[in-house]
Amino acid sequence: MLATGRRFSDRTWAVEGCAGIGRHVAQRLVADGETVIDVPAKLSARVRAFGTGQGRKTDPVDAHSVAVAS
């Protein structure tokens, strides 16, 4: 993931739930000198519900909603 992200010189990582399940990923990125934004799960869920009209949770839809919320 990090190797792919490093192809972009100007980057910020959006991680859902840095205080919970996303904590390990966020800490690892910060330790590697990356910029991380914590996206609360409720916020990404709200974006997902309004964006698709259905609120269905799939990996691609969830990743997009976290990016939009950040």
Biopython code that builds the backbone (N, CA, C, O; Angstrom):
import numpy as np
from Bio.PDB.StructureBuilder import StructureBuilder

atoms = [
    (1, "MET", "N", (0.831, -1.179, 0.000)),
    (1, "MET", "CA", (0.000, 0.000, 0.000)),
    (1, "MET", "C", (0.877, 1.244, 0.000)),
    (1, "MET", "O", (0.664, 2.166, -0.787)),
    (2, "LEU", "N", (1.856, 1.261, 0.882)),
    (2, "LEU", "CA", (2.722, 2.430, 0.981)),
    (2, "LEU", "C", (3.558, 2.611, -0.274)),
    (2, "LEU", "O", (3.754, 3.735, -0.736)),
    (3, "ALA", "N", (4.049, 1.519, -0.822)),
    (3, "ALA", "CA", (4.853, 1.604, -2.052)),
    (3, "ALA", "C", (4.025, 2.186, -3.197)),
    (3, "ALA", "O", (4.529, 2.993, -3.979)),
    (4, "THR", "N", (2.783, 1.790, -3.298)),
    (4, "THR", "CA", (1.905, 2.333, -4.332)),
    (4, "THR", "C", (1.629, 3.808, -4.083)),
    (4, "THR", "O", (1.655, 4.612, -5.015)),
    (5, "GLY", "N", (1.369, 4.166, -2.841)),
    (5, "GLY", "CA", (1.098, 5.560, -2.493)),
    (5, "GLY", "C", (2.274, 6.481, -2.731)),
    (5, "GLY", "O", (2.084, 7.660, -3.031)),
    (6, "ARG", "N", (3.466, 5.976, -2.606)),
    (6, "ARG", "CA", (4.658, 6.804, -2.784)),
    (6, "ARG", "C", (4.885, 7.232, -4.229)),
    (6, "ARG", "O", (5.757, 8.058, -4.501)),
    (7, "ARG", "N", (4.118, 6.686, -5.142)),
    (7, "ARG", "CA", (4.197, 7.155, -6.530)),
    (7, "ARG", "C", (3.706, 8.591, -6.648)),
    (7, "ARG", "O", (4.029, 9.284, -7.613)),
    (8, "PHE", "N", (2.928, 9.036, -5.673)),
    (8, "PHE", "CA", (2.369, 10.390, -5.674)),
    (8, "PHE", "C", (3.142, 11.250, -4.683)),
    (8, "PHE", "O", (3.221, 10.919, -3.500)),
    (9, "SER", "N", (3.712, 12.353, -5.163)),
    (9, "SER", "CA", (4.541, 13.187, -4.290)),
    (9, "SER", "C", (3.704, 13.951, -3.267)),
    (9, "SER", "O", (4.132, 14.127, -2.126)),
    (10, "ASP", "N", (2.540, 14.397, -3.658)),
    (10, "ASP", "CA", (1.671, 15.161, -2.757)),
    (10, "ASP", "C", (0.528, 14.260, -2.334)),
    (10, "ASP", "O", (-0.441, 14.101, -3.077)),
    (11, "ARG", "N", (0.622, 13.662, -1.143)),
    (11, "ARG", "CA", (-0.384, 12.691, -0.724)),
    (11, "ARG", "C", (-0.747, 12.866, 0.745)),
    (11, "ARG", "O", (0.066, 13.304, 1.559)),
    (12, "THR", "N", (-1.970, 12.516, 1.056)),
    (12, "THR", "CA", (-2.484, 12.451, 2.416)),
    (12, "THR", "C", (-3.339, 11.197, 2.492)),
    (12, "THR", "O", (-4.135, 10.925, 1.593)),
    (13, "TRP", "N", (-3.175, 10.440, 3.554)),
    (13, "TRP", "CA", (-3.925, 9.198, 3.743)),
    (13, "TRP", "C", (-5.158, 9.481, 4.595)),
    (13, "TRP", "O", (-5.062, 10.161, 5.617)),
    (14, "ALA", "N", (-6.304, 8.970, 4.187)),
    (14, "ALA", "CA", (-7.536, 9.062, 4.961)),
    (14, "ALA", "C", (-7.827, 7.670, 5.513)),
    (14, "ALA", "O", (-8.012, 6.713, 4.761)),
    (15, "VAL", "N", (-7.866, 7.576, 6.840)),
    (15, "VAL", "CA", (-8.097, 6.280, 7.492)),
    (15, "VAL", "C", (-9.351, 6.399, 8.345)),
    (15, "VAL", "O", (-9.482, 7.309, 9.164)),
    (16, "GLU", "N", (-10.264, 5.466, 8.139)),
    (16, "GLU", "CA", (-11.499, 5.457, 8.925)),
    (16, "GLU", "C", (-11.229, 4.853, 10.295)),
    (16, "GLU", "O", (-10.711, 3.742, 10.400)),
    (17, "GLY", "N", (-11.582, 5.590, 11.340)),
    (17, "GLY", "CA", (-11.499, 5.069, 12.701)),
    (17, "GLY", "C", (-10.090, 4.910, 13.237)),
    (17, "GLY", "O", (-9.709, 3.815, 13.649)),
    (18, "CYS", "N", (-9.305, 5.984, 13.241)),
    (18, "CYS", "CA", (-7.918, 5.911, 13.744)),
    (18, "CYS", "C", (-7.844, 5.558, 15.229)),
    (18, "CYS", "O", (-6.813, 5.081, 15.702)),
    (19, "ALA", "N", (-8.917, 5.787, 15.953)),
    (19, "ALA", "CA", (-8.914, 5.448, 17.375)),
    (19, "ALA", "C", (-9.368, 4.002, 17.599)),
    (19, "ALA", "O", (-9.285, 3.487, 18.714)),
    (20, "GLY", "N", (-9.836, 3.367, 16.560)),
    (20, "GLY", "CA", (-10.342, 1.997, 16.693)),
    (20, "GLY", "C", (-9.625, 1.046, 15.770)),
    (20, "GLY", "O", (-8.417, 0.838, 15.881)),
    (21, "ILE", "N", (-10.390, 0.464, 14.847)),
    (21, "ILE", "CA", (-9.857, -0.576, 13.984)),
    (21, "ILE", "C", (-8.778, -0.070, 13.019)),
    (21, "ILE", "O", (-7.924, -0.846, 12.589)),
    (22, "GLY", "N", (-8.808, 1.202, 12.680)),
    (22, "GLY", "CA", (-7.803, 1.759, 11.774)),
    (22, "GLY", "C", (-6.549, 2.254, 12.471)),
    (22, "GLY", "O", (-5.653, 2.804, 11.829)),
    (23, "ARG", "N", (-6.480, 2.062, 13.777)),
    (23, "ARG", "CA", (-5.361, 2.596, 14.562)),
    (23, "ARG", "C", (-3.995, 2.075, 14.103)),
    (23, "ARG", "O", (-3.058, 2.855, 13.933)),
    (24, "HIS", "N", (-3.884, 0.772, 13.906)),
    (24, "HIS", "CA", (-2.602, 0.190, 13.524)),
    (24, "HIS", "C", (-2.114, 0.742, 12.184)),
    (24, "HIS", "O", (-0.940, 1.084, 12.040)),
    (25, "VAL", "N", (-3.002, 0.828, 11.222)),
    (25, "VAL", "CA", (-2.634, 1.354, 9.904)),
    (25, "VAL", "C", (-2.208, 2.811, 10.025)),
    (25, "VAL", "O", (-1.191, 3.213, 9.462)),
    (26, "ALA", "N", (-2.988, 3.602, 10.761)),
    (26, "ALA", "CA", (-2.665, 5.020, 10.929)),
    (26, "ALA", "C", (-1.319, 5.208, 11.619)),
    (26, "ALA", "O", (-0.515, 6.035, 11.190)),
    (27, "GLN", "N", (-1.066, 4.451, 12.683)),
    (27, "GLN", "CA", (0.203, 4.571, 13.404)),
    (27, "GLN", "C", (1.383, 4.178, 12.522)),
    (27, "GLN", "O", (2.443, 4.802, 12.578)),
    (28, "ARG", "N", (1.200, 3.163, 11.727)),
    (28, "ARG", "CA", (2.278, 2.714, 10.830)),
    (28, "ARG", "C", (2.595, 3.774, 9.787)),
    (28, "ARG", "O", (3.762, 4.033, 9.492)),
    (29, "LEU", "N", (1.558, 4.385, 9.231)),
    (29, "LEU", "CA", (1.763, 5.439, 8.243)),
    (29, "LEU", "C", (2.452, 6.654, 8.855)),
    (29, "LEU", "O", (3.376, 7.209, 8.261)),
    (30, "VAL", "N", (2.009, 7.065, 10.031)),
    (30, "VAL", "CA", (2.623, 8.214, 10.710)),
    (30, "VAL", "C", (4.080, 7.913, 11.049)),
    (30, "VAL", "O", (4.936, 8.786, 10.907)),
    (31, "ALA", "N", (4.370, 6.705, 11.489)),
    (31, "ALA", "CA", (5.749, 6.313, 11.799)),
    (31, "ALA", "C", (6.638, 6.378, 10.562)),
    (31, "ALA", "O", (7.844, 6.598, 10.671)),
    (32, "ASP", "N", (6.044, 6.186, 9.390)),
    (32, "ASP", "CA", (6.787, 6.278, 8.133)),
    (32, "ASP", "C", (6.820, 7.696, 7.579)),
    (32, "ASP", "O", (7.270, 7.918, 6.455)),
    (33, "GLY", "N", (6.339, 8.660, 8.373)),
    (33, "GLY", "CA", (6.396, 10.063, 7.962)),
    (33, "GLY", "C", (5.249, 10.519, 7.086)),
    (33, "GLY", "O", (5.327, 11.581, 6.467)),
    (34, "GLU", "N", (4.195, 9.742, 7.024)),
    (34, "GLU", "CA", (3.048, 10.081, 6.179)),
    (34, "GLU", "C", (2.046, 10.951, 6.945)),
    (34, "GLU", "O", (1.988, 10.918, 8.174)),
    (35, "THR", "N", (1.267, 11.720, 6.201)),
    (35, "THR", "CA", (0.194, 12.530, 6.765)),
    (35, "THR", "C", (-1.086, 11.705, 6.744)),
    (35, "THR", "O", (-1.453, 11.133, 5.718)),
    (36, "VAL", "N", (-1.766, 11.651, 7.903)),
    (36, "VAL", "CA", (-2.975, 10.829, 8.038)),
    (36, "VAL", "C", (-4.117, 11.677, 8.568)),
    (36, "VAL", "O", (-3.945, 12.444, 9.516)),
    (37, "ILE", "N", (-5.274, 11.537, 7.956)),
    (37, "ILE", "CA", (-6.498, 12.189, 8.424)),
    (37, "ILE", "C", (-7.409, 11.107, 8.981)),
    (37, "ILE", "O", (-7.649, 10.089, 8.331)),
    (38, "ASP", "N", (-7.913, 11.333, 10.187)),
    (38, "ASP", "CA", (-8.861, 10.396, 10.794)),
    (38, "ASP", "C", (-10.265, 10.742, 10.315)),
    (38, "ASP", "O", (-10.722, 11.872, 10.481)),
    (39, "VAL", "N", (-10.943, 9.770, 9.723)),
    (39, "VAL", "CA", (-12.313, 9.955, 9.268)),
    (39, "VAL", "C", (-13.222, 9.135, 10.179)),
    (39, "VAL", "O", (-13.151, 7.906, 10.183)),
    (40, "PRO", "N", (-14.077, 9.809, 10.950)),
    (40, "PRO", "CA", (-14.994, 9.067, 11.823)),
    (40, "PRO", "C", (-15.930, 8.165, 11.009)),
    (40, "PRO", "O", (-16.392, 8.546, 9.933)),
    (41, "ALA", "N", (-16.197, 6.989, 11.527)),
    (41, "ALA", "CA", (-17.050, 6.018, 10.829)),
    (41, "ALA", "C", (-18.437, 6.586, 10.555)),
    (41, "ALA", "O", (-19.018, 6.313, 9.505)),
    (42, "LYS", "N", (-18.970, 7.364, 11.475)),
    (42, "LYS", "CA", (-20.305, 7.941, 11.268)),
    (42, "LYS", "C", (-20.317, 8.904, 10.090)),
    (42, "LYS", "O", (-21.299, 8.976, 9.351)),
    (43, "LEU", "N", (-19.237, 9.637, 9.917)),
    (43, "LEU", "CA", (-19.168, 10.587, 8.807)),
    (43, "LEU", "C", (-19.091, 9.870, 7.467)),
    (43, "LEU", "O", (-19.786, 10.244, 6.523)),
    (44, "SER", "N", (-18.258, 8.851, 7.377)),
    (44, "SER", "CA", (-18.166, 8.118, 6.109)),
    (44, "SER", "C", (-19.465, 7.368, 5.813)),
    (44, "SER", "O", (-19.843, 7.226, 4.650)),
    (45, "ALA", "N", (-20.147, 6.891, 6.848)),
    (45, "ALA", "CA", (-21.436, 6.220, 6.654)),
    (45, "ALA", "C", (-22.474, 7.201, 6.116)),
    (45, "ALA", "O", (-23.295, 6.847, 5.270)),
    (46, "ARG", "N", (-22.429, 8.424, 6.611)),
    (46, "ARG", "CA", (-23.363, 9.450, 6.138)),
    (46, "ARG", "C", (-23.095, 9.774, 4.671)),
    (46, "ARG", "O", (-24.029, 9.897, 3.878)),
    (47, "VAL", "N", (-21.827, 9.912, 4.314)),
    (47, "VAL", "CA", (-21.468, 10.172, 2.918)),
    (47, "VAL", "C", (-21.926, 9.018, 2.034)),
    (47, "VAL", "O", (-22.472, 9.239, 0.953)),
    (48, "ARG", "N", (-21.706, 7.798, 2.488)),
    (48, "ARG", "CA", (-22.092, 6.609, 1.725)),
    (48, "ARG", "C", (-23.607, 6.572, 1.505)),
    (48, "ARG", "O", (-24.067, 6.269, 0.404)),
    (49, "ALA", "N", (-24.368, 6.874, 2.535)),
    (49, "ALA", "CA", (-25.829, 6.829, 2.434)),
    (49, "ALA", "C", (-26.358, 7.886, 1.475)),
    (49, "ALA", "O", (-27.262, 7.618, 0.684)),
    (50, "PHE", "N", (-25.793, 9.082, 1.547)),
    (50, "PHE", "CA", (-26.263, 10.149, 0.663)),
    (50, "PHE", "C", (-25.721, 9.992, -0.750)),
    (50, "PHE", "O", (-26.373, 10.398, -1.712)),
    (51, "GLY", "N", (-24.540, 9.411, -0.884)),
    (51, "GLY", "CA", (-23.921, 9.274, -2.197)),
    (51, "GLY", "C", (-24.561, 8.226, -3.068)),
    (51, "GLY", "O", (-24.716, 8.431, -4.271)),
    (52, "THR", "N", (-24.934, 7.117, -2.492)),
    (52, "THR", "CA", (-25.501, 6.027, -3.299)),
    (52, "THR", "C", (-27.017, 5.973, -3.195)),
    (52, "THR", "O", (-27.686, 5.392, -4.049)),
    (53, "GLY", "N", (-27.550, 6.577, -2.152)),
    (53, "GLY", "CA", (-28.986, 6.520, -1.940)),
    (53, "GLY", "C", (-29.439, 5.239, -1.266)),
    (53, "GLY", "O", (-30.604, 5.110, -0.888)),
    (54, "GLN", "N", (-28.512, 4.279, -1.111)),
    (54, "GLN", "CA", (-28.877, 2.995, -0.517)),
    (54, "GLN", "C", (-28.138, 2.727, 0.781)),
    (54, "GLN", "O", (-28.636, 1.992, 1.633)),
    (55, "GLY", "N", (-26.946, 3.315, 0.949)),
    (55, "GLY", "CA", (-26.167, 3.081, 2.151)),
    (55, "GLY", "C", (-25.505, 1.721, 2.193)),
    (55, "GLY", "O", (-25.046, 1.294, 3.252)),
    (56, "ARG", "N", (-25.444, 1.019, 1.044)),
    (56, "ARG", "CA", (-24.823, -0.315, 0.998)),
    (56, "ARG", "C", (-23.336, -0.198, 1.243)),
    (56, "ARG", "O", (-22.694, 0.739, 0.767)),
    (57, "LYS", "N", (-22.787, -1.146, 1.983)),
    (57, "LYS", "CA", (-21.378, -1.114, 2.355)),
    (57, "LYS", "C", (-20.619, -2.192, 1.586)),
    (57, "LYS", "O", (-20.713, -3.380, 1.894)),
    (58, "THR", "N", (-19.867, -1.751, 0.579)),
    (58, "THR", "CA", (-18.946, -2.625, -0.137)),
    (58, "THR", "C", (-17.577, -1.970, -0.049)),
    (58, "THR", "O", (-17.487, -0.776, 0.236)),
    (59, "ASP", "N", (-16.529, -2.709, -0.282)),
    (59, "ASP", "CA", (-15.188, -2.138, -0.156)),
    (59, "ASP", "C", (-14.966, -0.927, -1.061)),
    (59, "ASP", "O", (-14.493, 0.100, -0.574)),
    (60, "PRO", "N", (-15.283, -0.998, -2.347)),
    (60, "PRO", "CA", (-15.062, 0.177, -3.195)),
    (60, "PRO", "C", (-15.914, 1.382, -2.784)),
    (60, "PRO", "O", (-15.432, 2.515, -2.779)),
    (61, "VAL", "N", (-17.169, 1.135, -2.444)),
    (61, "VAL", "CA", (-18.051, 2.237, -2.013)),
    (61, "VAL", "C", (-17.557, 2.812, -0.698)),
    (61, "VAL", "O", (-17.563, 4.029, -0.518)),
    (62, "ASP", "N", (-17.131, 1.960, 0.222)),
    (62, "ASP", "CA", (-16.638, 2.416, 1.513)),
    (62, "ASP", "C", (-15.361, 3.242, 1.349)),
    (62, "ASP", "O", (-15.219, 4.285, 1.987)),
    (63, "ALA", "N", (-14.440, 2.794, 0.511)),
    (63, "ALA", "CA", (-13.200, 3.541, 0.279)),
    (63, "ALA", "C", (-13.501, 4.901, -0.325)),
    (63, "ALA", "O", (-12.882, 5.898, 0.047)),
    (64, "HIS", "N", (-14.438, 4.950, -1.245)),
    (64, "HIS", "CA", (-14.806, 6.225, -1.862)),
    (64, "HIS", "C", (-15.434, 7.153, -0.838)),
    (64, "HIS", "O", (-15.131, 8.346, -0.831)),
    (65, "SER", "N", (-16.294, 6.641, 0.021)),
    (65, "SER", "CA", (-16.962, 7.487, 1.019)),
    (65, "SER", "C", (-15.949, 8.037, 2.032)),
    (65, "SER", "O", (-16.094, 9.173, 2.484)),
    (66, "VAL", "N", (-14.944, 7.264, 2.388)),
    (66, "VAL", "CA", (-13.906, 7.755, 3.304)),
    (66, "VAL", "C", (-13.114, 8.864, 2.623)),
    (66, "VAL", "O", (-12.798, 9.877, 3.249)),
    (67, "ALA", "N", (-12.791, 8.680, 1.345)),
    (67, "ALA", "CA", (-12.049, 9.706, 0.604)),
    (67, "ALA", "C", (-12.850, 10.993, 0.492)),
    (67, "ALA", "O", (-12.307, 12.079, 0.692)),
    (68, "VAL", "N", (-14.137, 10.884, 0.176)),
    (68, "VAL", "CA", (-14.989, 12.070, 0.059)),
    (68, "VAL", "C", (-15.115, 12.772, 1.411)),
    (68, "VAL", "O", (-15.043, 13.999, 1.477)),
    (69, "ALA", "N", (-15.300, 12.022, 2.468)),
    (69, "ALA", "CA", (-15.454, 12.604, 3.804)),
    (69, "ALA", "C", (-14.187, 13.313, 4.266)),
    (69, "ALA", "O", (-14.251, 14.300, 4.999)),
    (70, "SER", "N", (-13.031, 12.803, 3.831)),
    (70, "SER", "CA", (-11.783, 13.439, 4.273)),
    (70, "SER", "C", (-11.615, 14.791, 3.622)),
    (70, "SER", "O", (-10.624, 15.478, 3.871)),
]
sb = StructureBuilder()
sb.init_structure("model")
sb.init_model(0)
sb.init_chain("A")
sb.init_seg("    ")
for serial, (resi, resn, name, xyz) in enumerate(atoms, 1):
    if name == "N":
        sb.init_residue(resn, " ", resi, " ")
    sb.init_atom(name, np.array(xyz, "f"), 0.0, 1.0, " ", f" {name:<3s}", serial, name[0])
structure = sb.get_structure()
